[in-house]
Each structure stands twice: as C-alpha cells, then as structure tokens.
Amino acid sequence: MPLTDWPQAERPREKLLARGPEALSDAELLAIFLRTGTRGKTVVDLAREVLHQFGGLRGLLTASQEQFCQLPGLGQAKYVQLQAVLALAQRHLGEALQRDAGLHSPEQTKQYLLSRLRDLPHEVFACLFLDSQHRVIRYEELFRGTLNGASVHPREVVKKTLHYNAAALIFAHNHPSGIAEPSHADRHLTGRLVQALELVEVRVLDHIVVGDGECVAFSERGWL
C-alpha cells in the first residue's frame, strides 16, 4: 500500500507533528530523513531494510560512504545530508556545554565526548580547555594514534593550554576496543600531564576514557 493511502495519523511526518519524535520507531524517523522509497517499496519499508542491513542505527550512522551508497535508494546526496545531521547534533551538544555557567554536569560532558569519540576506528586524545569558571573555551583533538595507542606529548599540551589561556583542562581519549577501563599506561600518562600543567598553574579536572557506549572518569575513581 502506498504511503499516501495510509491513515493520516500513521504517516511518519504527521505522526511526529501530532505526537512528537518519541512516538516514532527508528524506521519511521529514518523514513522522514529518506523522504522517498523505491519502486515497489514505501519509504518506511526502505528504512526498515536499511536498518536491517546495517544492524541498526549505529551501524548506519557510522557507515563509510562506500558502504552507505551501495544500498538501493541511498546515494551520495543522502550520505552528505546524514553527515550534516550528525555534525549538527555534535555542535548542538558542544554549544550546550559552552552556554552552561560552568561544567557542573558530568553526564552532559560524558555524552558530548561519547558523541565525538566513541565510533572512531583509531585512538584519539582530546582536550576540553576551560576558563577559570570552568566554561568551555574549546574542544580540540590533539593526538591521533593507531588501535594500540597514541603518542601524547606533555609539552604540546602545555603549549595549547597557554595558547587558549585556559585555567583548567579535561582530558579525554577513546578505546577503539570498546572497553573503557583505563590502562596502567593511561594513568601514568595522566600523572605526567598533571605534573607538567602544575608548572603553569593549570588544573586537570578529569580524564575521561570513552568506550562503547560508556565512559570511565578518573575523578570518579579518586585518581585526580
């Protein structure tokens, strides 16, 4: 049955307007994004097939351009649109941190860092540079490595800190393995960075390790 023959209240766009996005399934939300189906398939049928092929939303959202464009009904234009939507979501989370009077919500900070680092295939070491009121000056990815680790240089971290005139920092890095548990090397590196930044009177508030859907904060372990 064509989507135009569906009851008005069951069409994804009308359903969202009447009941809000939380009333829609993943396939219905994706159907709104896709807009049109293919021959013999409604856009909702296409959305269900896409989600099945990628194993759910996460697989779809992290797919490469080549993987995305292989499926009928998808293409470069939709891939670009999807990447733009993801970037907007990340920037929205970033603005929410910057609008805050200060970083007093660890969960909000974790959610932002999860959105930036969780799905990367390589290890990245990043910093949130903060002012004296713990407001975000800038988020920056400083070092990139392989699946086995990243080479982080304390001198470069100090230089960036002075460049932004930051009063405090939050470190973050991801574990592409998906396991967020900090390693002995992570703790040793954090200690070296804390010592280097103490020389310029800058505090390290936390080091957050991002895994597959979870984070471990050094502050919650009593390590800072």
Backbone torsions as a table, in degrees:
resi	resn	phi	psi	omega
1	MET	NA	126.9	177.7
2	PRO	-59.6	150.0	-178.5
3	LEU	-59.7	-31.1	-179.8
4	THR	-66.7	-18.4	178.3
5	ASP	-91.5	-4.7	178.0
6	TRP	-69.3	153.7	172.0
7	PRO	-57.7	142.0	-175.6
8	GLN	-51.9	-42.3	-175.2
9	ALA	-70.9	-14.4	-178.5
10	GLU	-99.8	-6.8	176.9
11	ARG	-73.3	135.5	-172.6
12	PRO	-53.3	-46.8	-177.3
13	ARG	-65.0	-45.9	-179.8
14	GLU	-66.3	-36.0	179.1
15	LYS	-65.0	-41.6	178.5
16	LEU	-64.1	-43.9	-179.6
17	LEU	-64.1	-36.3	-176.3
18	ALA	-82.5	-35.4	-170.1
19	ARG	-123.9	-5.6	-180.0
20	GLY	90.2	159.2	-175.9
21	PRO	-63.8	-26.8	-178.2
22	GLU	-66.3	-17.3	179.8
23	ALA	-82.1	-9.5	-175.9
24	LEU	-98.1	147.0	173.0
25	SER	-75.5	169.8	176.6
26	ASP	-58.4	-41.8	-178.8
27	ALA	-64.5	-38.7	-179.9
28	GLU	-68.5	-40.1	177.1
29	LEU	-64.1	-43.2	179.3
30	LEU	-64.8	-35.5	179.2
31	ALA	-61.2	-37.2	177.4
32	ILE	-63.5	-39.2	178.4
33	PHE	-67.7	-42.9	-176.9
34	LEU	-70.8	-33.7	175.1
35	ARG	75.6	-45.4	-177.1
36	THR	-132.0	151.6	176.6
37	GLY	-92.9	-158.7	176.9
38	THR	-122.7	176.4	-177.7
39	ARG	-59.9	122.7	179.0
40	GLY	85.4	-2.4	-179.5
41	LYS	-131.7	133.1	171.6
42	THR	-72.2	165.7	179.5
43	VAL	-64.3	-31.1	177.5
44	VAL	-69.7	-40.0	176.3
45	ASP	-61.1	-43.2	178.9
46	LEU	-62.4	-42.7	-180.0
47	ALA	-62.2	-41.9	178.1
48	ARG	-62.2	-41.4	179.7
49	GLU	-65.1	-41.3	179.5
50	VAL	-62.3	-46.6	-179.8
51	LEU	-62.9	-38.6	177.9
52	HIS	-64.1	-43.2	-179.3
53	GLN	-62.6	-38.0	-177.0
54	PHE	-95.7	-0.4	178.2
55	GLY	75.3	22.1	178.4
56	GLY	119.9	-178.3	-175.8
57	LEU	-63.7	-41.0	-176.1
58	ARG	-63.4	-42.7	177.8
59	GLY	-61.7	-38.0	178.1
60	LEU	-66.6	-46.8	-173.8
61	LEU	-70.6	-20.7	179.6
62	THR	-105.1	6.0	-179.0
63	ALA	-67.7	147.5	174.6
64	SER	-72.6	166.0	178.1
65	GLN	-58.8	-42.6	-178.7
66	GLU	-63.3	-45.8	179.4
67	GLN	-63.0	-43.1	-177.9
68	PHE	-62.5	-45.3	-172.2
69	CYS	-79.1	-6.9	-179.9
70	GLN	-72.0	-25.9	-175.8
71	LEU	-81.9	138.5	175.7
72	PRO	-59.9	139.5	179.9
73	GLY	92.4	-11.7	176.1
74	LEU	-110.8	168.3	-179.7
75	GLY	-177.2	-174.7	-174.9
76	GLN	-61.9	-40.6	-178.3
77	ALA	-61.3	-44.5	179.1
78	LYS	-69.4	-34.0	177.0
79	TYR	-62.3	-44.8	178.8
80	VAL	-62.7	-42.6	178.7
81	GLN	-61.0	-41.6	-179.4
82	LEU	-65.0	-42.6	178.5
83	GLN	-63.3	-36.2	177.8
84	ALA	-65.6	-40.9	178.5
85	VAL	-62.4	-43.7	179.4
86	LEU	-63.0	-42.6	179.7
87	ALA	-64.3	-39.7	177.7
88	LEU	-62.6	-41.0	179.3
89	ALA	-63.4	-42.5	179.0
90	GLN	-64.3	-41.7	-179.3
91	ARG	-68.5	-32.7	175.6
92	HIS	-62.2	-45.6	177.7
93	LEU	-63.1	-39.2	178.8
94	GLY	-64.7	-41.1	178.4
95	GLU	-65.8	-35.9	178.5
96	ALA	-61.5	-37.9	176.4
97	LEU	-67.3	-41.6	-176.7
98	GLN	-71.5	-29.8	179.3
99	ARG	-74.7	-23.2	-176.2
100	ASP	-63.7	149.9	177.6
101	ALA	-62.5	-23.0	179.0
102	GLY	176.7	167.4	-178.6
103	LEU	-81.3	86.1	179.0
104	HIS	-111.4	9.1	179.9
105	SER	-123.7	93.0	-180.0
106	PRO	-57.4	-36.0	-178.6
107	GLU	-65.8	-39.8	177.8
108	GLN	-62.9	-41.2	178.4
109	THR	-63.9	-42.9	178.9
110	LYS	-62.5	-43.1	-179.2
111	GLN	-62.4	-39.4	178.4
112	TYR	-64.5	-46.4	-178.6
113	LEU	-67.0	-35.0	174.5
114	LEU	-60.2	-43.8	-177.9
115	SER	-65.2	-29.1	-177.8
116	ARG	-86.8	-33.3	-166.3
117	LEU	-116.9	-20.9	-168.1
118	ARG	-58.9	-43.1	-170.1
119	ASP	-96.9	10.0	179.4
120	LEU	-73.0	138.7	-178.0
121	PRO	-80.7	-9.1	-179.6
122	HIS	-126.2	160.9	-178.4
123	GLU	-78.4	135.8	179.8
124	VAL	-130.8	136.0	174.7
125	PHE	-108.3	123.5	-175.1
126	ALA	-127.5	163.3	178.1
127	CYS	-133.3	140.8	163.9
128	LEU	-100.8	115.2	179.1
129	PHE	-91.3	127.6	-173.0
130	LEU	-121.2	153.1	174.7
131	ASP	-88.0	-172.2	-175.4
132	SER	-67.5	-18.6	176.7
133	GLN	-96.8	10.2	-179.5
134	HIS	64.2	29.3	171.7
135	ARG	-88.6	145.5	-175.0
136	VAL	-73.8	123.7	171.8
137	ILE	-86.6	-45.7	-177.0
138	ARG	-165.6	146.6	167.9
139	TYR	-105.2	132.9	-179.9
140	GLU	-146.5	135.7	173.4
141	GLU	-88.1	116.3	-171.0
142	LEU	-96.0	-35.9	-175.5
143	PHE	-138.1	142.5	175.8
144	ARG	-123.6	144.6	-178.7
145	GLY	-135.2	-155.9	178.9
146	THR	-104.8	-170.4	176.9
147	LEU	-64.2	-17.7	-176.1
148	ASN	-95.9	-9.1	179.2
149	GLY	147.8	171.6	179.3
150	ALA	-125.7	147.8	176.6
151	SER	-89.0	110.5	-176.8
152	VAL	-108.2	125.9	-175.7
153	HIS	-108.7	112.0	-178.3
154	PRO	-52.7	-37.2	-178.6
155	ARG	-60.7	-40.7	179.7
156	GLU	-68.3	-35.6	177.2
157	VAL	-64.3	-43.4	178.5
158	VAL	-63.1	-42.7	179.5
159	LYS	-60.3	-43.9	178.6
160	LYS	-65.2	-38.9	179.8
161	THR	-61.8	-44.4	178.8
162	LEU	-68.3	-35.5	179.0
163	HIS	-60.4	-41.9	-179.7
164	TYR	-88.5	-0.5	-178.6
165	ASN	54.2	42.2	-177.6
166	ALA	-79.2	147.2	178.3
167	ALA	-101.7	-17.5	-179.3
168	ALA	-155.1	160.7	-178.2
169	LEU	-136.0	152.2	164.5
170	ILE	-123.6	122.8	176.4
171	PHE	-88.2	153.8	173.9
172	ALA	-152.0	143.4	169.4
173	HIS	-151.0	158.6	-177.9
174	ASN	-104.8	154.8	171.0
175	HIS	-111.8	103.7	-179.2
176	PRO	-58.3	-18.7	176.5
177	SER	-65.8	-19.5	-178.0
178	GLY	94.1	-11.4	-179.1
179	ILE	-94.0	118.0	-172.8
180	ALA	-82.9	-8.6	-176.2
181	GLU	-59.3	122.4	-180.0
182	PRO	-63.4	143.6	177.6
183	SER	-90.0	171.2	174.8
184	HIS	-61.8	-37.6	178.3
185	ALA	-64.0	-37.2	177.2
186	ASP	-61.2	-43.7	-179.2
187	ARG	-68.4	-39.4	179.3
188	HIS	-64.9	-44.5	178.7
189	LEU	-61.5	-43.4	-179.1
190	THR	-60.9	-41.0	178.2
191	GLY	-61.2	-42.0	178.3
192	ARG	-63.8	-41.8	180.0
193	LEU	-66.7	-41.1	178.1
194	VAL	-60.3	-44.2	179.9
195	GLN	-63.4	-42.6	-179.3
196	ALA	-64.3	-39.9	-177.1
197	LEU	-77.3	-25.0	175.1
198	GLU	-62.2	-29.3	-179.8
199	LEU	-66.0	-24.8	178.1
200	VAL	-110.5	17.3	174.4
201	GLU	58.6	45.5	176.8
202	VAL	-118.1	132.1	-177.7
203	ARG	-89.2	144.4	170.0
204	VAL	-102.3	114.1	-176.4
205	LEU	-82.9	-32.2	-176.7
206	ASP	-167.7	162.1	169.1
207	HIS	-133.3	117.1	-175.2
208	ILE	-110.3	124.5	178.3
209	VAL	-99.8	125.3	-175.1
210	VAL	-102.0	124.9	175.9
211	GLY	-113.6	-148.6	-177.6
212	ASP	-88.8	85.1	178.0
213	GLY	86.1	2.5	177.9
214	GLU	-139.9	159.2	178.1
215	CYS	-130.8	150.6	171.5
216	VAL	-121.0	124.8	-179.5
217	ALA	-103.4	129.5	178.6
218	PHE	-58.9	-36.6	-177.7
219	SER	-61.8	-35.2	-178.8
220	GLU	-74.7	-19.7	176.1
221	ARG	-89.3	-5.9	-177.1
222	GLY	76.7	25.0	-176.6
223	TRP	-95.2	-2.7	177.6
224	LEU	-128.6	NA	NA
